[in-house]
Amino acid sequence: MPIYEYECTKCGKIEEVIQNFSDKPLNKCRFCSGKLHKLISHNSFQLKGSGWYATDYSSRSQSSSTPTKKTGETSDSNKPDKSAVKTSE
């Protein structure tokens, strides 16, 4: 369940409340009975470790990042270099 923050417009106190997504927002301060408004705050969810960022993918070796080939396909490395092929004229 997410934690929501509400600020009282009368006394200025900030209250944290654990609520379901389906719960109605609070509208009355429990300290002074003033009007509450919901605050937008930073979340604490962080993705840590390797593989979460685009820069992490480029640090892997080339062999692990190249897609596997289907049966019957040839790679460009198996084709002869056109500049190295001599033609008889």
PyMOL commands that set and color helices and strands:
alter all, ss='L'
color gray80, all
select helices_A, chain A and resi 54-58+62-65+76-78
alter helices_A, ss='H'
color red, helices_A
select strands_A, chain A and resi 3-8+14-18+36-39
alter strands_A, ss='S'
color yellow, strands_A
deselect
rebuild
show_as cartoon
